[in-house]
């Protein structure tokens, strides 16, 4: 980690640019709208090309359709127009709902339309024109539309149409109609009653720790618990019993933490965030009891801007006051009465980054802050705060003052980006130089060389000793009271730099690192990780078919295997490219991982060795899915194709079987039928297609014939059985993933607004009620049930957090099955006297 890397890390630790001010938000929204207008132009151009092609092939279509129905020619023009219009997505220049989600949403929308690039579509249309005799075979959407019009099903805008073979329902996403075919066992769709599931979720375990960009966020309680945070959850982890408790009253990402002098009360501050409509939520500080997890006081609701960056309790008066620095441009410094929750004083701090704040332990009227190029000494008097800047004098002024502590003698010790520990003290007024009226100053009394690179943290010990943690050198050094080095050790490189240190008993330490790990150990025995996690955005999630393990992968290029029973990381390996999707092979002890370059690997679960690898296209892979018996592997790519492989030798040998070609945008989700012969797939332009793999990856033109097919899994976000999970007005990216339980009783949904939902399965009607669960601080990218449905796993994107939920209620286990869900649908549709359950309150 060089000095430039340190500087970037320093800035990221303080900067709260996650939530820009109003002007920045407007700029982001304007850019999003400009991007969507550009995409709209591209989509309209594609629609015009399709219309021209249909006009050229009109005579051929008339001949084919007249043979089927004498009145077909009359409706042919409607067919062509309808297909051309609905093929182009109708984009709305809607404002992004969240500064945090805007970039993600625009990026994904850009990908969705970017795959329909003019050059690729031109080639595709040229191929169609060259083989016009098979137009209906090659254009299932056109054929379906033709049949619908001939059967008199109604206009394209109708919400519901009836085919000669049965019924269909239309849902609309971004103005595009998506036809859903009603299964045969439903007699009356209108009489279906949606209820919330009897199953509920309870947070069981939190994987991960936020050390990458936060400071002073790890403390040790007398109860034997380490307290730290990730996403919206403050975790209390008993380091000996290996149990967790969770404080979950925060509504957005927690950014700072401090411990009261009584070592029972805790104060934690959060970011502002926004709701699903883009309206800002108010940041605040919660003061809560670590024994009962009861919130004692909510400080500053409606006062702080953007979020809370640093908090500190006073010591001299037994924690009567709380000092807070927010993330506004001026980094407002405020002092609050902890008992009354009222503001005692407030002042603009600085426009520079602020990293830490503390009260003088012997005098609550003295407060110190530090950050980029400054140390400020504040005095609180009569409700007013005044400051004096620390004078560096003959010493080089560091770019960042990272941290500080108070020594037993009352001196202030700071750690900086130059690797030095500076000792500060009061100096008498220099009347000779500054003249009468000069006041005392705070100056550097001593400089001690400590680390190569930054000093990220300082921690005082009971006997007056000091611990320092380094950035570039990853060292922990123990110093005597007079700053003579006594012992040192270096933490392994894979864990990153030392972010913060917590003293357990004077000998044993807890160490938080910049790669989101918490280590436990001593200078003599070294350190081992007790908490680990990803360090960048995560997307890939898979659970084993029979064991209590799951696998994750993401943009940090790490592939991690976790144990849900022991709540620990079994192993982790680093790849050359980042992973985006994964699946366990049912017939062997291997797992396949899809990468960002079109390459995919098969790893042995025991040795972690790569036993097979292939490349399909040169674009990122979005889904890996084995057939139920493990004889096939389907690979969904952003190049619009699904690649099918024969699997032999217990998942260690792969032979290309075929390729599913027909989607007009990138593959997002796919599922196998229970007999392993068919695939259902979704794409980025909200298409639902079905494939006969056994017949050579043949596209099933008549989607109506697949309405009663049973699926081994259900992860496709578009389909009749999950239509009710979509909110009205959804733009197609609001739901990132869903997963049906193995019992086929419930479906879990990961949305773009940090929430996990639990719906009844099947869920085919709009506005279906659900249980909603909070905890993530970023868009939830994936959800997956364990093999016996005992737990649900959810993963956040940017919050690098994995939440393990215990499934409570219902039939439990893997019982029930398809018969249970079909019976529920049939009985519901035949009972018209029951009433709809009201939507439950958020859990």
N, C-alpha and C positions, 0 to 999 in steps of 0.2 A: 504494500500500500504506500505509494509515494505521496509527496506533499500535496500534489494536485488532487489526488484521491481524497486525502484528508480534508482538503478545503471543501470538496463537494459534499463529503459526509457531514462536515460541520454545518454547512448551510442547510442540508436536508434535515438535520436534527432540529433546527430551530424554525426554519421557514414554514409558514402555514399557507403556502400558495395553493394548497388543495382547494381552498375556498376563497377565490378572489373577491375583491370588492365589487360593488355594483357595476362600475365601468368595465371591469374585466369580464364579468359575467355577460354583459351585453355584447362585448366583443366576441366571446365564445359562441353565443347564440347566433350572432350575425354570420360568423364563419360557418356554423352548422347549416344555416339557411342557404348560404351561397353554395355550399357543397351539394345540398339536396337539389337546388335548382339546376346545377350542372348535371347531376345524375338524371333529373327529370328530362332534360334535353336529350340525353343519350337514350333513355327509355322510349321517348316519343319517336325518335329516329328509327329505333328498332321496330316499333309498331307500324310505322309507315312502310318499311321494307316488307314486313309480313303482308300488309294489305296489298302491296303491288304484286307480290308473289301469288296471293290468292286470286287476284284479278286475272293473272296470266293463266292460271290453271282452272278457271271457271268452266270452260267447255267440258273438260275431262270430268270434273265433279258432277256436272249436270247429267252426263251419261251414266255415271256410276249410281247416283242417287235416284234417278228416274227408274232404274231397274229395280230399286227397292220399293219406291213409293211414287206413284204418278204425280203426286202433288209436291214432290221434293224440289223441283226446279223453282217453284214459287218462293220457297223459303231459303234458297241457296244464298242469295245476297245477304239475308239476315245472318246466316251462319258465318260467312266470311267476315262481315263487319263485326259481329260479336266476338269472334275469336281474336281478331286483330286488336280490338279495343281492350279486351280483358287480359290479353297477353302482356300488355304494357302496364307496369305497375303505376297506379295513380298516387304520386307522392304528394304529401302535404308538407309545407315548410314549417313544421311545428317546432316550437322552441324546445331546446333540450331541457329535461326536467331537473337536471342536477349538474353543477359544475364538475363533480366527481365523475358522473356517468356520461357527460357530454362527449368527451373524446372517444370513450368506448363505444357509445351508441353510433356516432357518426362514422367511426372506423368500420363497424360491422355493417352499417347500411351501405357504406361505400363499397365494401367487399361484395355485398349482395348484388349490387347493380354493376360493379366492376367486372364481375364474371361474365356478364352479358356484353362483352366489349364488341365494338362494331366489326373488327376483323374476324373474330371467331364466328359471330352470327352471319357474316357475309358468306363464309365458307360453308356454314351449316345450311344456309338457304340455297346456295348453289348446288349442294348435293341433293337437296329436295327437288329442285327444279330439274336436275338431270334424271331423276328417277320418279317422275311425276305420276307414273302409273300406280305407284304404291303410296300415294299421298295420305290416304286414310289410315293405312297401316302405320305410317311414320308420324302422324299427327293425332294422337289419341284425344287430345283436348278438342280438336276440330270435329272428330267423329262423334264424341260424346255430345257436343253442342248440336250437331246435326240431328242425332237421334232425339234429343230433348225437344227440339223445335218441331220435328215431324210428329212426335207423340203429343204435341200440344201442351208441353209442360209449363209454358208461361214465359214471361219476359226475363231477361238476365237479372233484373233488379229485384225479383221476387224473393222473399225470405225463405220460401218453401216451395218445392215443386214435387209432382208425383209422376214417376215414370210408369210405363205400361207394366214393368216388372215389379215395381214397388215404390217406395217413398224415398225422398232425399231432403236434406236440410242444407241451407246455405248459411255460412258465416262469412263475414267480411273483415279482411285485414288490409289496412291502408287502401281501402276502396276496392280491393280485389275480391270477387266472390270465390269461395271455396266450397265445393259441393261435398257433403257427407251423406253416405248411404245408410239408411236405417236398417239394422239387422232384422231378420225375419221374426225373431222371438218377441219383438215389440209390436203390440197390437195397436196401441194408440199413443203416439209420441207426446201429444199435448197433455196427457194425463200423468206423465211421469213426474214424480215428486222427488226433488233433491233434498237430502238431509246432510248435516255434518256427520262425519264418521264417528263411531263410538270410540275408536282408537284416538289416543292423544300422545303427544311427545313430551318428554321431560329431559332436560339437558343432563347428560351423564358425564361427559368428559370434553375438555377443551385441549386441543393439540396446538402448540405454538406459543410464542412470546414475541412481543414487539420491542426488539432491541435495535433494529436497523436504523431507526430515525428518532428514537426517544431516549431520554436520559433520566437518571435517578428514579427508576421505576421498578426497583426490586428491594423489598424489605423483609426482615425476618421477625415474626411475631413470637411472643412468649408461649403461644399455644403450640409451637413447633411447626408452624405453617409459613411458607414463603408466599408473599403477596405480590402479584404482578398483574399485568393486563395484556390483552390482545383483542382487537376489534372492539366490540361494545361491552366486553365482559371483564370484570376484575376477578382473577382466579386466586383462591386460597388453597395452596397445595401443601399437604402435610408431607414433609420430606422423608419421614421414617415410615409412616403408615401407607404412604403412596395413595392418598385419597384427595379428592378435590371438593371444594365448595365454591359457589359462584355468586358474586354480587352482580345483579342484572337490571338495575334500574336506569342505566344510561340509555339514551335514545340514539346515540351516534358514537363514533370511535372515541375511546378514552385516550387522552394524550399525556396526562401527568398524574402523579400520585405522591402522597406524603403521609407520614405516620405521626400521630399525635404523641405528645410526651408521655401520656398514660399507656402507650403501646397497645391500645385497644381500638381507639377511634382512628378512622382513616378518612382522608379527603382525596377525592379523585375528580379531575376535570375533563370535560369532553369537548369535541368539536361541535360546530353549529349544525352542519348538515342541512338537507332539504327534504321535504316530503315528496311523494310521487308526482305532485303537480308542480314541482319546482319552487314551492314557497319555502323560505328559510325557516329552519327550526332554531330555537334559542339555546345557545350553549349555557352551561352552568357548572357549578361545583357541588358535588354531593358529599356531605359529611355523614358517615355511617358507622355503625357498631360492627366490628369484625367478629364478634362472638355470635350475635343474633342476626346479623345481616340486615338490620332494620335501619332505614334512612332516618337520621336525626335532624338534618337541616339541609335545605336546598339554597345555595348561595348564588346570588347574582343573576337570577333568571331575567332575561331582557336587558341586562347591563353590558355583558361582554360581546365583543364583535368577533365573528369568525370562529372563535374557540378559545379555550383556556390553555396557555402554554406552560405555566409554572405555578405551583402552589407551595405554601409553607406555613406551618403553625408556629406561633410564638412559644418560647420556653420559659422565660423568666416568670411569667404569670400563669404557668400551668396550662398553656394552650388556649388562652382566652381569645386570641385574635388569629385571623387567617389572612395571609397576604397572597394576592392573586395578580398575575400578569396575563393579559389577554393577547390575542393574536392580531389585533388591529394594527394599522400602520404605525400608530404612535406607541404601541405596546403599553396600554394603560396599566399603571400600577395602582392597586386599590387594597385597602385594609378593611377587614370585616369583623364585626362582633360575632363570634361563633355561636353564642347562646341565643342572641336575638335575631341573627341573620341580617343585621343592618350594616350599611356601609359607614365606616368611620372616617375614611379619607380616600382621596383619589387624585392622581396626577399623571400627566403624560410622561412616559419614561424616556423613550428614544425611538428614532426611526430605524435604528439598526437592530439586528437580531439579538434577542435576549435568551440566554440558555438556562439561567438559574436564579433563584431568589431565596434568601434565608433571613430570619431574624437573628440578631445577636443573642446567643443563649443566656447572657447575663443582663441584657437590657433590651426590652421590647420596643424601645423608641428608636433603636438603630436597626436598619435594614440594609442589606447589600444585594446588588444585582450585578450580573456579569454577562458578557456576550461578545459580539463582534467589536473588537478594538476598544473595549471599555470595561472599567470596574467603577460602579457608582456606590457611594456611601450615603445612605438616606437617613434623615432625622425626622421623626414624627413628633410634632408639637402642636397642641391645640387644634387638632384636626387638619393640620397642614403638613405636607411632605416637602422637604428641601433636600437637595443633593449636592455632594461634592465629588468631583471626579478624581479617581486615583491618578497620581502623577508618576509617569514612568522615568522621567529624568534621564539619567545617563544610560539607562537600560533600553535595549531594543524593544519597541512596542510590537507585541505579537498581533497577528491578524485576528486571532480568536482567544478569548479567555474562556476555557471550556467549563471549568468547575471551580469550586472553592469550599473550604471548611474553616471552622474556628479551632484554633489550638487551645490547650488548657490554659495558656497564659493570656489568652484574649486576642492573640494575633490572628490575622486573616492569611490563609495560605491558598494561593490560586494555582491551578494547572492550566497551561496554555498550549497553543499549537506549535510552539517552538520546542516543546519537550521539557520546559523548565517548571519548577515549583518556585513561585515568588512569595516571599514573606513580606506582608504589608503591616505598617504601624503608623501611629500618629506622629507627626513632626511639628514642632513648635512653629509658630508664625514667623516668617522671614520678614521682620520689620525693616531690616537693613536694605533688602532688595525691593520689597513691595511697598514699603512705607507704612505709615500709621493706618490702623484699621485692618491690617492683614490678619487673616485667620489661619488657624492650624490646618495642616494638609495631611493627606494620607499618601505616604510614599513607600517605595520599595526599600526594605531594610536588608534583604538578602536574596540572592538568586542561587538556586540549587539545580544543577543539571540532573534530570531524572530519566528521561526516555528519549529514544530515537523516534521522531514523529510526535504526534500530539499526546498530551496527558488528558485522557478522557474522563477520568474519575479520581476522586480522593475520598478516603474513608478513615475517620478517626477511630482509634481503639481505646478501650477503657483505661489502660495504663498510660495514655498520652502518646502512644505510638501512632503511626500513620501508614496507610496503605495507598499505593498509587497504581493505576492501571493504564497501560500504554496502548497506543493505536498501532503504529507501524511495527513496533517490535513485539507486540502482543504479550508484554511482560507484566507481571504483578510483583511489585517491590514493597517490602516491609521496611519502614524507616523508624529510627528511634525518635524520641521526643525532640532531640536537637538535630534531626534530619541527617543522621548518619545511616547509610544503607545497612541492613542486617541480613535479609534473605530475599531471594527472588526466584521466580519460576516463569516459564513461558507456556502459554496455552497452545494447543494444537492449531495449526494454520487453518484447518477445515472449519473451525468455529469462528474465525474472524478475530477482530480486535476486542479488547476489553471495553465494555460499555459502562458497566456499573458494578460495584462490589457491596455485598451485605455481610456483616460480621455475624456468625452464628454463636460462637462461644469463646472468641479470642484466638482460637486455633483453627477451627473449621470455617470455611468461607463459602458463600454463594457468589457466583460471578455471572452476570448477564453479558452477552456478547453481541457484536454487530451483525452476526449471521443468525440471529434469533434463537440462540441456545442459552440455557441456564446450566452452569456447571457447579458441581459440588466437590470439595476436596480440601486438601491442606498442602502446605509447602513441601512436606515430607513425602506424602503419598501421591501427589499429583491430583489432577481433576478429571472427573467423568461427567458426562452430560446426563442430567435428569429431566430436562425439557429440551425438545428439538422441534424444528419446524422449517417450512419453506421460507425463502427470502424474496420471492417475486411472485407474480400473478400465477394462479393455478387454474387448470382446466380439466386435466385428466383424472378420472376417478373410477375405480373398479373394485368390486368385492368378490371374494373367492366363492366358488359354488358349494363348498362343503366345510371350509375352515373359517375360523374367526379372524381373518386377516383381510386387509384391503391395501390397495396401491394407489399412489398419487404421483402426478408429474406436472411440471409447469415450466414457466419461462426461466427459472433459475437453472435449468438443465438437470435438475435432480430427479431421480426416480426413487421413491421411498415406499418401503413395505412396512405396514403398521399392524400391531396386534390389538384387536378390540377388547380382548379380555384382560390382558396385562397392561393395556393403555401405554404402550411403548413402541418405539421405532425398532423394528427387527433389523433392518439394514437400509442403507442408502448408497446409491451409486450415481456418478455424474456422467452425463452423455456429452457428445460433441455438439448436438443441437438440442433445442428444447422440445419436450414432449407435450402433446396436446390431448391424447386419448389413449385408452388402454383397455384390455379385456383379458381375463383368465381363461385358459383353455380347459374345457370340461374333462378332456380325456388325458390330461397330463399335468405335471408340475411345472408348467411354464406360463409366462404371461407375455402378451404382445403389446408393444408400445408404438404408437404412431407419432411421427416427428413433424417438425415445421417445414421440412424440405421435400416431403414426399417419400422419405425413407421410413421404413419401419423395422423394428427389431423384435426378436423373441428371446427373452431372458429366462434362464434356469432359476427357479425360486430358491434353490439351495446354494448353488455356486455363484449366482449372479452373472454367469458367463453368457455371452451372446451365442445362442445355438443356431440361429438363422437370421438372415436379414435380406430385405428386398427393397426396391424402389419403384414406386408407381407415380409417374408424372414428376413434375418439379414444383408442385404447390403443396401447401400444408394439408395434412390429413386431419379429419375432424371426427371420425368414428371408426373404432375397431369392434367387430362383433362376430363371435363364434356361433355356429349353428348349435342347436341344443345337444346334439350328440358329439360335437367337436370335430365332425368330418369336413366342415367347410369354415373358412374365415372370409368375412366380408370387410373390405377396406373402403371407407367413404372418403373421398378427396374433394378438395376445393377446385379441382379441374372438371367438376361436374360428373365424374364417373364413379361407379362402384366396382371395385376389383374383387373377383371371387377366386379363392384358392382352395384346392384340395389339401386336406391336412392328414398326414400319416405319421407313423412312428411316435405316437403319443405327443403330438404337437411340435415335433422337432424337424419335420420335413414338409415343405410347402411347394405345390406345383400350381401354376396358373391354370384355372379352369375356364374363366371367361370374364367378360366385362359388361356391366349394365350401362347401356348408353341411351339416354333419353331425357335426362334432366337438363333444364336450361339455366340452372344456377348451381352453386356449390352444395354439396351434400351436408346436411346438418345432423340428421338422426336416421337410424334404421333399426329394424327389428326383424327377427326370423319367425316364421310360423312354427307351431309346435311339432309339425312333422318334418321340419328342416328343408322343405321344398320351395318355400316362397319367402320373399322379402317385401316389407313395407318401408318406404323411405320418404323423408322430407328434404326439401332443399331451401336455399336462401331466398327464393322468390315464392315461398309458401305453396309449393307443389306437393301433392301426395300421389306417389306412384307405387305400383305393385309389380313384382317381378317373379317369373317362374324360373327359378334357378335350375331345377332339374331338367327343364326343357331347353337349356342352353342360354340362360340369362335373358329370357324372352320377356319383353315388356307386355304386361296384360292390359290390352287396350280398353276393355270393358271393366272399369273399376267396380261396377255394380256387383260383379261376380265375386268380389273379395269381401263383401260386407259381413259374411258369416264366418270368415276364417278366424281361427284361434291363433293367438300369438304367444310365443314362449316368453317374451318380455314385452314391455310397452314403455319405450322411451321416446317415441315420436311425439312431438309437442302438438302436431296437427293430426286429428283423427276424430271420428264420431265419438268414441268412448271417452275422450278427454276434452271435448269441445267446451264444456262448462268451466274449465279452469281459466279461460281467457276473459279478461274484463272487457266491457264494452268500450270501444275506441282504442283498443290495443294496437300498437304500431308494428307488431311482428317480432320485435326484439325484447318485449317486456318479460317474456319467459325464456330463460336460457336452457333449462333442462327439466325433465320430469322423470319419475320412475314409479312404476306400479309395483306393489308388494307381491311377493311370491304367492301369498294367499289370495291375491286378486280382490282384496277387500278395500284397499286404499291406494291413492296415488299421491306422491309427494312432489311438490313443485318448487323449483328454484327461480326466483324472479329477479328483476333488474333493480329492485328497490330494497335490497338487503334482507328480504323476508323469505322464510320457508313456510309453505302452506301444506296442509294435509286435507285432501278431499276424499269423499266417498268414491269408490270405483265400482261400476262405471260412472262417469260424470258427463252426460251428454247434453245437459241443458244449460243455457246461459244463466249467469248470476247464481251459480251454485254456492251454497254456504261452505265455509271451510274453517279450520283452526289455523291461526296465523302465529308464527313464532319469530321472535327477534333475537339478535345476538351478533349477527354479522355486521360489519361496518363498510361493506362494499357489495357490488353486485354479486349475487350467489351464482356461481358458475355451474355447479353440478350437485346432484343428490343421488344416493344409492342405498338400497336396503341391504342388510347382511343376509346371508344365505337362509337363515331361519326367521327372518323378519323381527328379530328381537331388538334390533337397533337400526336407525337411519343415520347415514353420514351426509353432511353437507359441507361444501367448501366455498369460501369466499374468494373473490378474484384478487384485488389489490390488498385486502386485509391479511392475506397469507394465513388464514385461520381455518382449521378443520374442527367442526363441531360434531360430536357424537351424541345422538339423541336416543333415549330409551323409549321404545314403543310400549305404551300402556293401554290396557283395555282390549276390547275385541276378542276374537277367538284365539289370538296368539299363534306362535309357531308358523308352520307352513300349511296349515289345514285350510279348509274352505275350497279354494281353487275356482276354476272357471265355472263349474256348475253352480257354485254359490252366487257368483256375480251375475250369471245369466238368470238365475231364479229370482234374484232381487229385481232385475230389470223387468222381467215378465210380470211378477206380482205387482210391481209398482204401476206398470202401464195398464193393468187390468183393474186397478182400484182407483176409482175417480172421486171417492168421498173423502180421502185423507187430505190434510192441509199441509202446506209448505212450512218447514221449520224456519224460524227467523235466523238470520245470519248471526252466528255466535260472536261474542266480543273477542277481541284479540287476546290470545293467551300469553 
